[in-house]
Amino acid sequence: MRIRRWWLILPASAALWLPGTAAAQDFDARVYGLAASNAEVDRLREARGLGVGADVGVALGRWRLQVRGSTASLHADFAIQPDYAVNELAVLGSYRWRPALTLQLGAARRFTRPDFAAQEVGLLKVGLLVETHLSSLARVRVGGAYLPVTRFSGGGGSNLAMELGFGLSLGPTAGRVTGIIEYEYQRLDREVNGSAVPIRYSVARVGLAARR
């Protein structure tokens, strides 16, 4: 099955649109491998697989903007569902309200190939991120978000949609390169014509981050 790897070019391309005052800004980029799981209705219809992704971010004072692109090839356990690729584009804006507390506002869109193999999802999220240093070489962060707007290719809507996340950065605080380990879980309580058809999506990432 063909996966459209050109999605990963988009985060890097976003850097070309940033203002020319680069000297007053901090840039960072991340590349990682990922393991994703996408379950619809119940765990009997769950697809799992591996993929790759990349992020580009820019920070100015307390504000930060991040653009993400990722792709994964999922193997479906359900007999009538084919294997498929899931591609995601996301943008996230952050404001560091306190040294350990960050407010977040973002949007994401997941596409599938072939079409109609699984639900395509679009969403907006409002979240909160808490992070602290475990030691001089490790920083941990925990976040949660409410997803007030969700859209699905097959119609319907969700009364409750949420996201939980955990992350760990490993490396010197002042270093330019660090290791990253992350896990995110989304629960979308989708309803169609009064019937519950929930979606559970999770992704684990392991990779490297660099900044300047």
Secondary structure, DSSP 8 states (H G I E B T S, - for coil): ----GGGGHHHHHHGGGS-S-GGGSEEEEEEEEEEEEEEESSTTSEEEEEEEEEEEEEEETTEEEEEEEEEEEEEE-STTS--EEEEEEEEEEEEEEETTEEEEEEEEEEEEESTTSS--EEEEEEEEEEEEEEETTEEEEEEEEEEEEEEETT--EEEEEEEEEEEEEES-TT-SEEEEEEEEEEEEEEEETTEE--EEEEEEEEEEEEE-
